[in-house]
């Protein structure tokens, strides 16, 4: 029976085709961004901006207005090379080529304690 896992020396890095990159990442991200921007614009035009104020001192209209203009400049697309790197990293982890270091629970508790002090 053949060894199904590849060794580090003969494993090929993940290569995503441009069509896959465009159809599975770029187009869905662009559509989601357009949908979110349209919803904020609609809320701004119809006066439905009560949910945009998070704090008591916030003005809902101002928050909605600023979120709308800020969201137009947001770009949540990732370069093709970065996505290939992530896929390759996941494959190396699955094959045991990368060592995962488990998080120490004592350290996690200490971080939570420090954050509680900051929040209060």
Secondary structure, DSSP 8 states (H G I E B T S, - for coil): ----S--TTT-------HHHHIIIIIHHHHHHHHHHHHHHHHHHHHT--GGG--STT--HHHHHHHHHHHHHH------HHHHHHHHHHHHHHHTT-S------HHHHHHHHHHHHHHH-
